Amino acid sequence: MSNTNVPVAGRIAGLTAQGLYNKCLALAGNLWWTWHPEVIEVFRSLDPIRWRQLGHNPIALLREFTPERLEIRAAELVLYTRIDQAYRRMNAYMNTKTPWAKRNVGVLGSQPVAYFSLEFGVHESVPIYSGGLGVLSGDHIKSASGLGVPLVAVGLFYNQGYFKQQLDVDGWQQEEYLDTAVENLPLELPVTPKGEKIMVSVETRTGTIYAKVRQINVGRVRLLLLDTDLDQNTPEDRKLTSRLYGGNNRTRIRQEIVSGIGGVRALKALGITPGVYHLNEGHNAFATLEAVRQRMKEDGVTFAEASSDIAQKTVFTTHTPVPAGHDRFDSQLVEEHLGPLRDQIGIDHSHLMSLGRIDTSNHNETFCMTVLGLKMSRYANAVASLHGVVSRRMWHCLWPQLPEEKVPIGHITNGVHVPSWMAWQINTLFERHLPPSWSQDSYSPDEWEAVQGIDYGELWETHSALKNLLVAFIRRRLSRQYRRRGEPDDAIDQARTVLDPQILTIGFGRRFATYKRATLVLNQIDRMARICNDADRPVQFVFAGKAHPADTPGKEFIQTIANLRKTPQFANRFVFVEDYDINVCRHMVQGVDVWLNNPRRPLEASGTSGMKAVLNGALNLSILDGWWAEAYDGTNGFAISNGTSHADDKITDERDAASLFDVIENEVVPLYYDIDEHGLPTRWIRRMMNSISSLAWRFSSHRMVADYTTEAYLPAAGGTSCKVER
Ligand SMILES: *Cc1c(COP(=O)(O)O)cnc(C)c1O
């Protein structure tokens, strides 16, 4: 070994260069590192510039090092013990049963939850998500890992993922799909208990689709990803799983039979017998039909018996009241893709169609995946309290004999993974001030209450440092954006100095779906110009978000916001950051003062980015919709309007805009700029503390997964009663 004659500082006895390299690879090979800042810092410090250029991907970074160079770098930076400790911590984490699990998981021990989702947002370096639904799935499995809930996740592997967003000189969104460097992802090929690789197939009337199964480890959770990029497939099907939400309805149903039916087959092939099927959104509801088929075949029971049995084990979560969010397939597509499975379970076409129809006698009705999910699950839930009310109204048609409030759809409010979204600087501050029993993972209110005792100056200083980082991040991104599209030098110069870290900063980052009304802040444009340019108390805005490629009105919203920089009164006050993803979101929620959300009520089922803002001390300024309708208490943020909507959208928009402007002018701005004799906005800081202590624990994904476990998973696995009876 080359290192025998090199004196290496801090080297650990017996650890060779190759041994060190292997430990780093092992750390990079489990996405556990993504919520451990001390491990991220090890990777980053090896080469900060390449780390950024490589999209925060440690495998790609390690490829640029030989073991010998890594050893020298580790010696320079005195990383030996840190790498060694991180490695030991990860192994300890992987091999210990959590106290929570010992007390709570009971019957799930031998029969895990199979969690199906079409997207998983675990980290920006693994591009198999588009937005909120994916990030929620990612946070769900991280918390399942943290709590020790036995869970196997199932989805698709997209080798292009979702599109990259760039704007052209006119501010118009351009979509680009890039091939993912698959060799730089922590992918494994899972094997059967006998050590064999597996392949799954799904028959259709027009041929068989094959998929290989890949695996990514997310802490203790295995994430299985089906990939159709195989020689056995037709050229069309090889590309079937290339793009998330790409293609037409036929692509979509084919993706959904692969993830749903193929997913259940993959579990079976791997010797995994799920005790619970959790369908995260309707996309994967075909999984229930395959589970029924297996049950009929193995136990010789009828379709009716098997489907009632599988429904007992199935938990279904609906995520949106927006119609476009519910897949519908016509009769022909269903027959082509479900025909062979239907033959095996012995039901005729109209029976199958009836499982996806509201009015089973209406032969013109298309097949709705949400209806299938609702009919094939014993426990169904919405993702916030208000969304529960809306969903019960929306799906009352399936239970016309029941009063609306008895429609069997409950709710479990979403949450976010605290260690992934809380800035380490905030975490360090809390660790110094909060009782030793406090941890980021805690979802007990008492422990968070102590946030109120933190020194005001320190909290403000920490927040200000994060805001400075955000401004630096935006300047870097904007100059890169402008340079790439050939903007003139003065535009690039402007980008280098844009925004002022002293100014009240309002952030807005989310999909540009029109119901989210990104342009509501421009509803009274002159008033906004006055607000932004007030000599003593100015305001600036940071926007980011993608519009669906087919959503022209959404792209127009982006264009309107992005082009504000070309008008003198907004040039330095509105920025649009391209290519919103987990990384951009993290910077924004950690650095802004205010997080704005103004959807048309009640269309925002939950919303989760505001919860991420809470963890970092940003104050929410939001319509009383989704999670905010149950979170806002008058002291922990700001509310726009009073939680009512007019039947005419135009009137609602006018009213909400008027309220938004009033709240900014009369509440947000005066509070932020009310500086005491020590130079601190004390009343603002108090509200930050109220926000963190009243909300962080409630809207954490540990609380969410604990709720799913006790209210849905355990009853489903054990057959005992649950909150909502059918
Ligand atoms: C959290 C998150 C979202 C969800 O934001 P909403 O407020 O729920 O719309 C979307 N995209 C990314 C990248 C996120 O991290």
The ligand as a Tripos MOL2 file, in Angstrom:
@<TRIPOS>MOLECULE
LIG
   15    15     1     0     0
SMALL
NO_CHARGES

@<TRIPOS>ATOM
      1 C1        -41.6290   20.7330   -0.2500 C.3       1 LIG1
      2 C2        -41.5120   20.8180   -1.7240 C.ar      1 LIG1
      3 C3        -42.6580   21.0100   -2.5070 C.ar      1 LIG1
      4 C4        -44.0320   21.1410   -1.9160 C.3       1 LIG1
      5 O1        -44.3550   22.4830   -1.7050 O.3       1 LIG1
      6 P1        -45.8560   22.9250   -1.4660 P.3       1 LIG1
      7 O2        -45.8020   24.0740   -0.5890 O.co2     1 LIG1
      8 O3        -46.5350   21.7720   -0.8110 O.co2     1 LIG1
      9 O4        -46.4160   23.2280   -2.8030 O.co2     1 LIG1
     10 C5        -42.5100   21.0830   -3.8860 C.ar      1 LIG1
     11 N1        -41.3070   20.9640   -4.4690 N.ar      1 LIG1
     12 C6        -40.1950   20.7910   -3.7480 C.ar      1 LIG1
     13 C7        -38.8940   20.6710   -4.4530 C.3       1 LIG1
     14 C8        -40.2560   20.7020   -2.3550 C.ar      1 LIG1
     15 O5        -39.1280   20.5030   -1.6580 O.3       1 LIG1
@<TRIPOS>BOND
     1     1     2 1
     2     2     3 ar
     3     2    14 ar
     4     3     4 1
     5     3    10 ar
     6     4     5 1
     7     5     6 1
     8     6     7 2
     9     6     8 1
    10     6     9 1
    11    10    11 ar
    12    11    12 ar
    13    12    13 1
    14    12    14 ar
    15    14    15 1
@<TRIPOS>SUBSTRUCTURE
     1 LIG1         1 GROUP 0 **** ****
